[in-house]
Amino acid sequence: MYCLGALEMFEPMSADQVQKIGFEIAMLGTRGIDVNNPESRYTLKNLPGEFSGLHLLSIQYVAFKKIAPAQNIGFDLSAEYQAAIKLFKK
């Protein structure tokens, strides 16, 4: 559902906006993002709200699929992404 939410969120955004969010998450990831603890919360400058680590990586995955589809971000959400694409197209 995080991937679906990211697809919906990115739909009205420009490629530049999507890129800024994807890169901001990538930079945050250099300091470490805990994907196994849903109580760990993170904030971004380019996106309001608080996010779990898994939520952020899902957003990043979708962002990179939109701006650089061949790029490997080191975290595989391909099955979740494909499921989200099917739901998004409906």
Secondary structure, DSSP 8 states (H G I E B T S, - for coil): -HHHHHHHHHTTS-HHHHHHHHHHHHHHHTT---SS-TT--EE-SSS-SEE-HHHHHHHHHHHHHHH-TT---S---HHHHHHHHHHHH-
